[in-house]
Amino acid sequence: MYENIPMPDKELFWIEGSTSRWDGYLYFAKDPSRMLAWFDRHVAD
C-alpha cells in the first residue's frame, strides 16, 4: 500500500487496534491534526 502512494513525500498512518474501515473516518473527526498538517504541506491555496 505504501509503495503505491505516488508521491516522494509520503506517509502511511496506521490506526492500531482497528478492524473496521470506518475507524479511519472516525479518527479524523476525533484528531485531524496529523492529516491537516499533511494537507497544509501539499495543497496550495
N, C-alpha and C positions, 0 to 999 in steps of 0.2 A: 504494500500500500504506500509506504513512504517513498519508494523508488519511483512510483508513478506520479508523484506530485511534480508538475512541470516547472518548477522554479528553483533557482540556485539557493535562495534563502528560504528554506522550508522548515516547517515544524509539524510534528505529529503529536497531538496531545491525547493521551490515552486516559480514559476515565476508569480508574480501578474499581473493581467490585461490581461492575455493571453487567447485566445480561440482556438489557433492553436498549434498543437503539434510541428510544425516546429519552433516555437519561442524558444524552448529549444536548438535546433541546432544553431540558430542564436545568442542566448545569449552566448553560448560557444565561438563563433567566436569574439564576442564583448568584453567579460570579462571572460577569462578562469581561473582566479586566484583561485577562490574557488574550482573548480573541480581539477585543477592541484595540489593544496595543498593536497587534499584528496588522489590522486594517489601517491603523494610523500610519504605519510604516510603508504600506504598499498601495494604498488607494489615494490618488491625487484629488485635490479639491476641485 
